[in-house]
Amino acid sequence: MLAEQASPEARALVEQVERFGRERLDAQAIDATASIPPHVLSGLAELGLFGVTLPEPFGGSGLSLLDACAVIASLARFDRSVAVSVGLHLGLGTRGLVRWGSEAHHARYLPELASGTRIAAFATTEPSAGSDLTLLRTVARQDGGQLLVRGDKSYVANGGFAGLFTVAVASPGLGGAERGQSLLLVEPSDAGFSVQREEHKLGLKGSSTTGLVFDDCRLPEDRLLGAPGKGASMLAHILSWGRTLMSAGCCGAATFAIEKAMEHVQQRVQFGKPLAAQEVVRDRLAQMHARLFAMEALVAHTSRQSDDEALAVASLSAKVFCSEGAWHVCDEALQLHGALGFIEDTGLALALRDVRVTRIFEGANDVLLTHLGASEMARKRTSSPDASEAERALVALARQLEARHRLRIFRSPRLLHALGEATVWVEASNAALHRARATARPAELARAELIHAQALRVLASARSLDSQDDRSVLALGFEPASLPRPIGAQA
């Protein structure tokens, strides 16, 4: 469905990607060897995939974010490791350079990045700073006309074969910002910079994931990307692109799982009839199709946002909804296969392992849900005359929380988390309803209604949570006043 909404150029490219995937991508072999073969990388480069969103004057195709999402979703149907490697390059890896790079940066790096002879990576996460980017400990300071960088980065996708790294650092004093952040461009050959060993992972084994070390790494000052000390605002935009492309990959994984499930239930006979004729199986398949439809609609809606703030908010909802949705759909497909789904040969065990991390990286979902809940309270959304029942219920829920808790609501992560989850489902429902009404296809209208009904159930659960005590504390066996303190906390 993403390709259906993309440009003609992107649709033609998706057809080539699908042919390439069928003929040249062996997901089981890539998983077994924990690497993407050189001939696959060169084939991706020949298709022009590393330049999909890069400017045409430098050898790219100059396609839109929606077009790139269609390409990544198609790749993920065949192999998630490959999709992550390309998607990371097009989003997190190159987006900052394209938007804020100088003319000299563009001339130096973009032609090789577009051709795939140089692949991009992006580094923010640190051992002590996961989803909280305010805790960055990698520091860049001016020193003798250069930038002196010290610190470590963790879980850097494409780290093992990248030719260019965009790195987020704390930069006290740069640009006059006492506690500012900045983005740096780092090359593998820079003195004092080193790439660590590959991580041994649950899934996405073919993609490269490494740590980075900056041991008094010295960089020329022209390696600053954009304005010094303004990295936080740039990070928000770059992460929006990364999350949107990652969400598209989740759509591709869910598509693969549904295709496998549909094939199996039509062939497998139980209790005298095919599984596809069993009422419970039909209900599960309908929910899976509905979930995927809403995922794709939300990704398309997100990728069309031209305003940075709107893109940032929409990408959070898309990231959470699509990563949770991919996990749900892949798990359901495995369940419908019975014991066969637990065997690696079906590819579903691999798909489930691959999608698990999407609920963690680029912002752990629980953190993002709490953030979305706080944003929803601050937004003070109002209902338009044509708002869906779910959106009207979301407005009522936010008003209920404000009336009962006032500013104290921002000190209740549990309620903000529930409101964030409701917000995500309403955004997905709205996108699905809008898309289904535009196509007027009976199956898509039915899928959108299923998602809308689920959104109402999530809202009802959030409303009931507001009236409950924190029973999780007692369920743990603690009295509220006797909760264990974090290690190192002072009495």
C-alpha positions in Angstrom: 0.0 0.0 0.0 2.9 2.4 0.6 4.1 1.9 -3.0 0.6 2.6 -4.2 0.9 6.1 -2.7 4.5 6.7 -3.8 5.7 8.5 -7.0 5.9 6.7 -10.3 9.7 6.7 -10.0 9.5 5.0 -6.6 6.9 2.4 -7.8 9.3 1.4 -10.6 12.1 1.2 -8.1 10.0 -1.0 -5.7 9.4 -3.4 -8.6 13.2 -3.7 -9.1 13.7 -4.2 -5.3 11.1 -7.0 -5.3 12.8 -8.7 -8.2 16.2 -8.3 -6.4 14.8 -9.6 -3.2 13.3 -12.7 -4.7 16.4 -13.5 -6.7 19.3 -12.4 -4.6 18.3 -12.0 -0.9 18.6 -15.1 1.3 17.6 -14.0 4.7 18.4 -17.3 6.4 22.0 -17.2 5.0 22.5 -13.6 6.0 21.2 -14.5 9.5 23.5 -17.5 9.7 26.6 -15.7 8.7 25.7 -12.5 10.6 26.8 -10.4 7.6 25.5 -8.9 4.4 27.5 -10.4 1.5 29.5 -7.9 -0.6 27.6 -8.9 -3.8 24.3 -7.8 -2.0 25.7 -4.4 -1.1 27.0 -3.9 -4.6 23.6 -4.9 -6.0 21.8 -2.5 -3.8 24.2 0.2 -5.0 23.6 -0.7 -8.6 19.9 -0.2 -8.0 20.6 3.3 -6.6 19.2 2.5 -3.2 21.9 4.4 -1.3 21.0 7.6 -3.1 17.1 7.5 -3.0 16.7 10.6 -0.9 20.0 12.3 -1.7 20.0 15.4 -4.0 20.2 14.8 -7.8 23.1 17.1 -8.4 25.3 14.7 -6.4 24.1 11.5 -8.0 21.0 10.8 -5.9 17.5 10.4 -7.0 16.0 13.2 -4.9 12.9 11.2 -3.9 10.6 12.0 -1.0 10.5 10.5 2.4 7.3 8.7 1.4 9.1 7.2 -1.6 11.9 6.1 0.6 9.5 4.5 2.9 8.0 2.5 0.1 11.5 1.2 -0.9 12.4 0.3 2.7 9.1 -1.5 3.3 9.7 -3.6 0.2 13.3 -4.5 1.2 12.0 -5.5 4.7 9.7 -8.1 3.2 12.8 -10.0 2.1 15.4 -9.2 4.7 15.2 -6.8 7.7 18.9 -6.6 8.2 19.3 -5.2 4.6 16.4 -2.9 5.1 17.8 -1.5 8.3 21.2 -0.9 6.7 19.8 1.0 3.8 17.1 2.8 5.9 19.7 3.9 8.4 21.9 5.3 5.6 19.0 7.2 4.0 17.5 8.5 7.3 19.7 9.0 10.4 23.0 8.6 8.4 22.6 11.2 5.7 19.6 13.4 6.6 21.6 15.9 8.8 24.3 16.2 6.1 21.7 16.8 3.3 19.9 19.5 5.3 22.6 21.3 7.3 25.8 20.3 5.5 27.9 23.1 3.9 28.6 23.2 0.2 32.1 21.8 0.9 30.5 18.9 3.0 28.1 18.1 0.1 30.8 18.1 -2.5 33.1 15.9 -0.4 30.7 13.3 0.8 27.4 13.2 -1.1 28.6 11.7 -4.4 30.2 8.7 -2.6 27.2 8.3 -0.3 24.8 8.3 -3.2 26.7 5.7 -5.1 27.1 3.4 -2.1 30.9 3.6 -2.2 30.7 5.3 1.2 27.9 4.2 3.7 26.7 6.4 6.5 26.1 5.8 10.2 24.7 7.8 13.1 25.8 7.7 16.7 23.9 9.1 19.7 23.4 6.3 22.2 26.0 5.9 25.0 26.5 3.4 27.8 24.9 5.9 30.3 22.5 7.6 27.8 20.0 5.4 26.1 16.7 7.1 25.3 17.6 10.2 27.4 19.8 12.3 25.1 20.3 14.9 27.7 22.8 12.6 29.4 25.4 12.6 26.6 28.9 12.2 28.0 30.8 12.3 24.7 32.2 15.8 24.7 33.8 18.0 22.0 35.8 21.1 23.1 37.8 23.6 21.1 41.5 23.0 21.5 44.1 24.8 19.4 41.9 25.5 16.4 40.6 21.9 16.4 37.9 19.9 18.1 39.0 17.5 20.8 36.5 14.7 21.3 36.4 12.2 24.2 33.8 9.6 24.9 32.1 6.4 23.8 29.1 5.5 21.7 27.1 2.2 21.8 24.9 0.3 19.4 25.9 2.1 16.2 24.1 0.6 13.2 26.3 0.3 10.1 29.2 1.0 12.4 31.4 -1.8 11.1 31.4 -0.7 7.4 30.4 3.0 7.5 32.6 5.5 5.8 31.0 8.5 7.5 29.6 9.0 11.0 27.3 11.7 12.2 27.9 11.9 15.9 26.0 13.7 18.6 28.1 15.2 21.3 27.9 17.5 24.3 29.6 20.7 23.3 29.9 23.1 26.3 31.0 26.5 25.1 30.6 25.9 21.4 28.4 28.5 19.8 28.0 30.2 23.2 25.8 27.5 24.6 27.0 26.5 28.0 25.2 23.1 27.9 24.7 22.7 24.2 24.9 19.8 21.9 26.5 19.6 18.4 26.7 17.2 15.5 30.1 16.2 14.1 31.1 14.4 10.9 33.7 11.7 11.6 35.6 9.6 9.2 37.0 6.1 10.1 40.6 7.3 9.5 40.5 10.2 12.0 43.2 9.9 14.6 42.0 8.9 18.0 38.8 7.4 16.6 38.2 3.6 16.6 35.3 1.2 15.9 34.8 -1.6 18.4 33.8 -5.2 17.8 30.5 -6.3 16.4 27.7 -7.0 18.9 26.2 -10.5 19.2 22.5 -9.9 18.8 19.1 -11.6 19.0 18.1 -10.5 15.5 19.1 -8.3 12.7 22.3 -10.2 12.7 23.3 -9.3 9.2 23.3 -5.6 10.0 26.4 -4.2 11.6 26.2 -2.9 15.2 29.3 -1.7 17.0 30.5 0.7 19.6 32.7 3.7 18.9 35.6 5.2 21.0 36.9 8.7 20.9 40.2 8.8 22.6 41.3 12.4 22.3 40.1 12.3 18.7 41.1 15.5 17.0 38.9 16.9 14.2 39.2 20.1 12.1 36.5 22.6 13.1 34.9 22.4 9.7 33.6 18.9 10.7 30.9 20.7 12.7 27.5 20.0 11.0 25.3 23.0 11.1 25.4 25.6 13.8 27.5 24.8 16.9 25.5 24.2 20.1 22.2 23.7 18.1 22.4 20.0 17.9 19.3 19.3 19.9 16.9 20.8 17.3 18.8 19.1 14.4 18.6 15.8 16.3 14.8 16.1 16.5 14.5 16.4 12.7 17.0 13.6 12.0 15.3 11.2 14.5 12.0 12.0 12.9 13.3 10.8 9.5 14.9 7.7 11.1 11.8 6.7 13.0 9.6 7.1 10.0 11.9 4.9 7.8 12.1 2.4 10.6 8.3 2.3 10.8 8.2 1.6 7.1 10.5 -1.4 7.7 8.1 -2.7 10.3 5.4 -2.5 7.7 7.5 -4.7 5.4 8.1 -7.3 8.1 4.4 -7.4 8.9 3.6 -7.9 5.2 6.0 -10.8 5.0 4.4 -12.4 8.1 0.8 -12.0 6.8 1.8 -13.5 3.4 3.3 -16.5 5.2 0.2 -16.9 7.4 -2.2 -16.6 4.5 -0.4 -19.3 2.5 -0.3 -21.6 5.5 -3.9 -21.4 6.7 -5.2 -22.1 3.2 -3.1 -25.3 3.0 -3.3 -26.6 6.5 -6.3 -28.8 7.3 -7.4 -29.2 10.9 -10.7 -30.8 12.2 -11.8 -31.6 8.7 -11.4 -28.2 7.1 -8.7 -25.7 6.2 -7.5 -23.4 9.0 -8.7 -20.5 6.8 -12.3 -21.7 7.3 -12.0 -21.7 11.1 -13.8 -18.7 12.6 -11.2 -17.9 15.2 -8.5 -18.0 12.5 -10.4 -15.7 10.3 -10.8 -13.2 13.1 -7.1 -13.2 13.8 -6.2 -12.7 10.2 -8.7 -9.8 9.9 -7.1 -8.1 12.9 -3.6 -8.7 11.4 -4.7 -7.2 8.1 -6.3 -4.2 9.9 -3.2 -3.6 11.9 -1.0 -3.6 8.8 -3.4 -1.3 7.0 -3.3 1.2 9.8 0.5 0.9 10.1 0.9 1.8 6.4 -1.6 4.6 6.5 0.1 6.1 9.5 3.6 5.9 7.9 2.2 7.6 4.7 0.5 10.3 6.8 3.7 10.9 8.8 6.0 11.0 5.7 3.9 13.7 4.2 4.4 16.2 7.0 6.4 19.2 5.8 6.5 21.0 9.2 9.3 19.8 11.5 7.2 19.9 14.6 4.3 18.0 13.0 6.8 15.4 11.6 8.4 15.0 15.0 5.1 14.2 16.7 3.7 12.0 14.0 6.9 10.0 13.7 6.7 9.2 17.4 3.2 7.7 17.0 4.3 5.9 13.9 7.4 4.4 15.5 5.5 3.1 18.5 2.4 1.9 16.6 4.4 0.2 13.8 7.0 -1.5 16.0 4.3 -2.8 18.4 2.2 -3.8 15.4 5.1 -5.7 13.6 5.8 -7.6 16.8 2.1 -8.5 17.2 1.6 -9.5 13.5 4.7 -11.6 13.4 3.8 -13.3 16.6 0.3 -14.0 15.4 1.6 -15.4 12.2 3.9 -17.7 14.1 1.1 -18.8 16.3 -1.1 -19.7 13.3 1.7 -22.0 12.1 1.6 -23.9 15.3 4.8 -25.9 16.1 6.0 -25.3 12.5 6.2 -21.6 13.2 8.8 -22.3 15.9 11.1 -23.9 13.3 13.5 -21.5 11.6 12.7 -22.9 8.1 9.5 -20.9 7.9 11.3 -17.6 8.4 8.8 -16.4 11.0 11.2 -17.1 13.9 13.7 -14.9 12.2 11.2 -12.2 11.5 10.1 -12.2 15.1 13.7 -11.9 16.3 14.4 -9.2 13.8 11.5 -6.9 14.7 11.9 -7.2 18.5 14.5 -4.5 18.7 12.3 -2.0 16.9 10.4 -1.5 20.2 13.6 -0.4 21.8 15.9 1.5 19.5 15.4 5.0 18.3 13.6 5.6 21.6 12.2 2.8 23.8 8.5 2.7 23.4 7.6 3.2 27.0 9.7 6.3 27.2 8.1 7.6 24.0 4.6 6.9 25.2 5.1 8.9 28.4 6.5 11.7 26.3 3.5 11.6 23.9 1.2 11.7 26.9 2.8 14.8 28.2 2.7 16.3 24.7 -1.0 15.6 24.4 -1.7 17.3 27.7 0.3 20.3 26.6 -1.3 20.4 23.2 -4.9 20.8 24.5 -6.4 19.3 21.4 -9.9 20.3 20.5 -12.5 18.2 18.5 -13.4 19.3 15.0 -16.9 18.8 13.7 -15.8 15.8 11.6 -13.6 14.2 14.4 -13.9 10.5 14.9 -15.5 9.1 18.0 -12.1 8.0 19.2 -10.6 11.5 18.8 -13.5 13.0 20.7 -12.9 10.4 23.4 -9.2 11.4 23.5 -10.1 15.0 24.0 -12.5 14.1 26.8 -9.8 11.9 28.5 -7.2 14.7 28.4 -9.7 17.1 29.9 -10.6 14.6 32.6 -7.0 14.2 33.6 -6.5 17.9 33.6 -9.6 18.5 35.8 -8.6 15.8 38.3 -4.9 16.3 38.5 -4.1 19.7 37.0 -0.3 20.2 36.8 0.3 17.1 39.0 -0.5 15.0 35.9 3.1 15.7 34.6 4.4 13.9 37.7 2.4 10.8 37.0 4.3 8.8 34.3 1.7 5.9 34.6 -1.2 8.1 33.5 0.9 9.9 30.9 1.9 6.5 29.5 -1.7 5.4 29.2 -2.6 8.7 27.6 0.3 8.3 25.2 -0.9 4.9 24.2 -4.4 6.2 23.6 -2.9 9.0 21.5 -1.0 6.6 19.3 -4.1 4.5 18.6 -6.2 7.5 17.8 -3.5 8.8 15.4 -3.4 5.4 13.7 -7.2 5.2 13.6 -7.5 8.6 12.1 -4.9 7.8 9.4 -6.6 4.5 8.6 -10.1 6.0 8.4 -8.8 8.8 6.2 -7.1 6.4 3.8 -10.0 4.0 3.7 -12.5 6.7 2.9 -10.2 8.0 0.1 -10.1 4.6 -1.6 -13.7 3.6 -0.6 -12.6 -0.1 -0.9 -14.9 -2.3 1.3 -12.1 -4.3 2.8 -10.1 -1.2 3.8 -13.2 0.4 5.2 -13.8 -2.7 7.4 -10.1 -2.7 8.5 -10.2 0.9 9.5 -13.3 0.3 11.5 -11.6 -2.6 13.3 -8.7 -0.2 14.3 -11.2 2.5 15.3 -12.9 0.0 17.6 -9.6 -1.1 19.1 -8.7 2.6 19.7 -11.9 3.0 21.7 -11.0 0.0 23.8 -7.6 1.5 24.5 -9.2 4.8 25.5 -11.6 2.9 27.8 -8.7 1.2 29.5 -6.9 4.5 30.0 -10.0 6.1 31.6 -10.4 3.2 34.0 -6.7 3.4 35.0 -7.2 7.0 36.1 -9.6 5.7 38.8 -7.3 3.0 40.1 -4.7 3.1 42.8 -1.2 2.1 41.9 -1.8 -1.6 42.5 1.5 -2.5 40.8 3.3 -1.4 44.0 1.3 -3.8 46.2 1.5 -6.6 43.6 5.3 -6.4 43.9 4.9 -7.1 47.6 5.9 -3.6 48.8 4.1 -1.0 50.7 4.2 2.3 48.8 6.6 3.9 51.4 8.9 0.9 51.4 9.8 0.8 47.7 13.5 -0.3 47.2 15.8 2.6 46.3 17.9 2.6 43.2 21.5 1.5 43.9 23.5 4.5 44.9 20.5 6.6 45.8 20.9 8.6 49.0 18.5 8.0 52.0 
